[in-house]
Amino acid sequence: MNESKQHDPSWTAPRHGHDWIDQDVLRATKWLRTFVPSREMDRRLDAARSMLAVARQAVREGRAAPTHDPADLATWYILQAEAYASDRTYWVPEAAIRVVPTMTRLGQELARLSTITGVEERAARLMLSEKPQPEAGLFELLVALAYRRAGWTEVAFVPEQRGGGRTPDLHVSRPRWTWAVECKRMLPSPYAEREKRRGEELAAPIHALSLELGESIVVELVYKVELQDVPDGYLESHVRPLTEAKSLNFWDDDIAIGRVRPVNWPLTLKVLAEDDVYFGSSRMIELLSGGYVHDADHSMAAKWRPSPKRPAWAEAVFHASVVTWASRSPSAVSWKSKHFKSVLAKAEGQLPTDRHGVIHVGMESMAGNDIDARRHFWNLFQARFFETRNSNLRWAYAHYFVPELTTRKDESWALNETVAPFRIGRHRTKWPLPNQLLLTPPEEMRDGTHWE
């Protein structure tokens, strides 16, 4: 879902009609809640709300604080899904987009999900013992649901054998066919996360400089080297003279190419005169910058006044600075394009020898289409030459998920999803799950890849 060329950032949301409720999402979260004792679930949710409230107060004071407890990511996901689906009080857009598409699909097909053998035990595990990393369990639920949707008569989670042999996640069967299914969920690249933190460190002095000079500015740049190799004072050494001289000239050296320009106050003030905007969101950055680059990283700071009714939303902005950057260093691109060879090797060890095997690998990325295209090339290459050991592995599926911090009118979340099947070895065994995306409704599926 690429940004339309006709996209007009000057739109405003209607004053009324914000009381909508997403019953599909609430149906899914209500089901997942049932696997946790009610008092414990209430305690966990109260703790999550309190931690977010502290973080939001820190933002209003110009400080940073963690929004959630990484030891209980499952509860954070429940909170974000329900906040999105009901009153939006505790809604954090960049967190909600990672879980709402999954909860939407689970809620829409909860009746079908309930026909899968062992699904209750799997859901309970992700809410209890796996609460720091629920992504694996959620991904397995989506894969199991896809097989059931595709007409497999029996879909069953294989019980864990603690201390026993290695087993796949699922057994699926229909007349004359039985498959073992192993699911692996690759988390976002640790390198990309470190790179983003370093980018924010480099941007911090620019926000301080903007305040010092009393100038609201937008800094846009593309790094040519890895961000870990950028000197601490690099950005300020370029931005200060350009800002003081009120110059819009670019700079271009061995480290980066960039420019400095004023905040787009006409657009920002026009929209804020009629609408409140979630502070720090992609929408806020779009207004201040005049556009939003989805393949880039962003850091912003501002002096602003919260809305009385919704304190996480800004009703006025008095001063702002935005730093937008992308990293095009060949080594950085290579690190962020991590392929799934090692994941396939590990997953194959879970497969038995008495039936055909298939591996599903889920990969989430917000690093941009160039990164995704490069990753897909390496996945294709690794799958082509992957040598099985002691299994009947026949197919591997790569599921690429790209959540989008959408800035479009009347759209709360957006997602690009691509699935690519890879034949493992030389055989004529048909793929077990044709023409199935895990999150996208069938009527919205199309041929091609999201990075084309």
Buried (B, 14 or more C-beta within 10 A) or exposed (E): BEBEEEEEBEBBBEEEEEEEEBEBBBBBBBBBBEBBEEEEBEEBBEBBBEBBBEBBEBBBEEEEEEBBBEEBBBBBBBBBBBBBBBEBEBBBBBBBBBBBBBBBBBBBBBEBBEEBBBBBEBBBBBBEEBBEEBBBBBBBBBBBBBBBBBEBEBBBBBEEEEEEEEBBBBBBBBEEBBBBBBBBBBEBBEBBEEBBEBBBEBBBBBBEBBBEBEBBBBBBBBBBBBBEBBEEEBBBEBBBEBBEEEEEEEBEEEBBBBBBBBBBEEBBEBBBEEBBBBBBBBBBBBBBBBBBBBEBBBBBBBEBEBBEEBBBBBBBBEBBBBBBBBBBBEEBBEBBBBBBBEBBBEBBEBBBEEBBBBBBBBBBBBBBBBBBBBBBEBBEEBBEEBEBEEBBBBBBBBBBBBBBBBBBEEEBBBBBBBBBBBBBBEEEBEBBBEEBBBBBEEEEEEEEBBBE
